[in-house]
C-alpha cells in the first residue's frame, strides 16, 4: 500500500503536518526477551516499548531488536523499519532478528492509523478503513512516527549503544513509501513541495515499493533522493485493492527514478506481494523460504557495502541465488 494524494481528500497541510516530532528522554519501560542467532550469529535482545507522542497525542508502539554485544565502546548501527498496511511492530521478524543476530539493531514501528486494527470491526466497512489509512494525513503521520521514535530512542539510556552515524530506513509496501519520504522524496501539493526528509537516515531498504498515487512522473519526486538504496521485489509482486493495482513494473520504475548511488535491484521469479512479510506459505512454500533467506543475505551484503566498503558479498549474491532470480541490477555498487 502506498502514499495516496487524492484531490477529494487532500488534507496534507504544512502547519501541523510538518511540525517536528516530540523528543522525550523519559525512562524506558520495556518487555524484554532474549534470543540466540542461527548458530553462526550472535545473541540479541527483543524489547517492546509503548511510547506516546504527546505533541500529536498518538501512540507509537515499537519493538527493538538489540544485539547483546552493543555497548558504549562498540555502538551498533540501526535500521528503522516501517510495516505495510495492516501490520504491526511484531511483523517482519525474520528481518529484525536476522539483522540483530548479525550486529545491527532494528527498530520496528507500529503505525496506529494503518496497523493491524484495520482488519477488525465490521467487514463491510473494511474498504473504507483501508482508504482512510492511505490518505495524506496518515502518510505524513507515519513519517512523524519514525522521527518521533528515532528521537525517543536516541535520547534514551540506550543511545550510547547505537551508532547515530549509521542509521538506515527500511520498509515494505506502504512502509517503503514512508521510507522514500524519509529518504528525500519530494511531492508537490498546492504549489508547494512537501519535503519530509530526515537527515539522520543514510541509506534506504525498499521492499515492494509502490508508486505515489496519482503522480504521472516518477523522476521529479524521486530524482532528488540521493541516498544509497536497495530495492527488492518479485515478478508476481502485485498489490490489488479496490480502485488500485500496482505490479512489479512500478517497483522497477521507482528504482530507475531514484537519483542516489549506489543502488541495487533484485527481482525474484514468481513470489507474491506478501512473500516479504512473515507469512510462510504465500508465493509458494518452497520459494517463500528461499526468498526470505536470500533477502536476509542481500540486505546485509548491501549494508556492508555501504557502511563497510566490502562489496564482495553483494557482487557474489546474484550468482548464489540465480535459480530464483529474474533480474539483478546494481549501479555504482
KAHUUR-V935346 format. One record per residue. PHI is phi as a letter, one per 20 degrees, with the letter a starting at -180 (999 if undefined). D_FIRST is the distance of its C-alpha to the first C-alpha in whole Angstrom. Layout:
phi={PHI,PHI}
d_first={D_FIRST,D_FIRST}
This chain:
phi={999,c,f,d,d,d,f,f,c,f,c,e,c,f,g,f,f,e,f,f,f,f,d,c,d,f,f,d,e,b,e,d,b,d,b,d,f,e,o,d,c,e,e,c,d,d,c,d,c,d,e,c,e,f,f,d,l,c,f,c,f,b,c,d,e,c,g,f,f,f,b,f,e,c,f,d,f,c,d,d,d,d,f,f,f,n,e,b,f,e,e,l,f,f,e,g,f,f,f,f,f,d,n,d,f,c,d,d,e,c,e,f,e,b,d,f,f,f,e,e,n,f,f,f,e,f,f,f,f,f,f,f,f,d,e,g,g,f,g,f,f,f,f,f,g,f,f,f,f,f,g,f,f,f,d,e,f,e,g,f,e,d,e,f,e,c,d,c,e,b,a,d,l,g,f,f,f,g,f,f,f,f,e,p,g,c,d,e,c,l,m,c,e,e,d,c,f,d,f,f,e,d,a,c,d,c,d,l,f,e,f,e,g,m,e,f,c,e,f,f,e,d,f,e,f,d,e,f,b,d,d,c,b,b,f,d,e,d,d,c,c,g,n,b,c,b,d,f,g,f,f,f,f,f,g,f,f,f,e,f,c,f,b,b,c,d,d,e,e,n,m,a,f,e,f,e,e,e,f,e,d,f,n,o,g,f,f,g,f,f,f,f,f,f,f,g,f,f,f,f,f,f,f,f,f,f,d,d,m,e,e,f,f,f,f,e,g,f,f,f,d,g,f,d,d,e,a,b,c,b,c,m,d}
d_first={0,4,7,9,13,14,18,19,17,18,19,18,22,23,26,24,20,22,24,25,24,27,29,30,33,34,34,32,32,30,30,31,31,32,31,33,31,32,35,35,33,34,33,31,30,27,27,25,25,25,25,25,24,27,27,24,25,21,21,20,20,20,22,24,25,28,31,34,36,34,37,38,40,37,34,31,28,24,21,18,15,12,10,6,6,9,11,14,17,18,16,16,20,21,20,21,24,25,24,27,29,29,30,27,26,22,21,18,16,15,13,15,13,10,12,13,16,13,15,18,20,21,19,20,18,14,13,14,13,9,10,12,9,7,11,13,15,12,10,14,15,13,15,18,17,17,20,22,22,23,26,27,27,29,31,32,35,32,32,35,33,30,31,29,30,27,24,21,17,15,11,9,5,4,8,9,8,10,13,13,14,16,18,19,16,18,17,20,20,23,25,24,22,20,20,19,20,22,25,25,22,24,21,18,16,13,11,9,8,7,9,10,10,14,15,18,18,17,20,21,18,18,21,22,20,23,22,23,19,18,16,15,14,16,17,15,12,10,7,9,9,12,12,9,10,9,11,13,15,12,12,16,16,14,17,20,19,19,23,23,25,26,22,22,20,20,19,20,21,19,17,14,10,11,14,13,13,17,17,20,20,17,18,22,24,25,23,20,23,24,20,20,24,23,20,22,25,23,21,25,27,25,25,29,29,28,30,32,33,33,32,34,31,28,31,32,28,28,31,31,27,28,29,25,24,23,23,24,24,25,27,29,29}
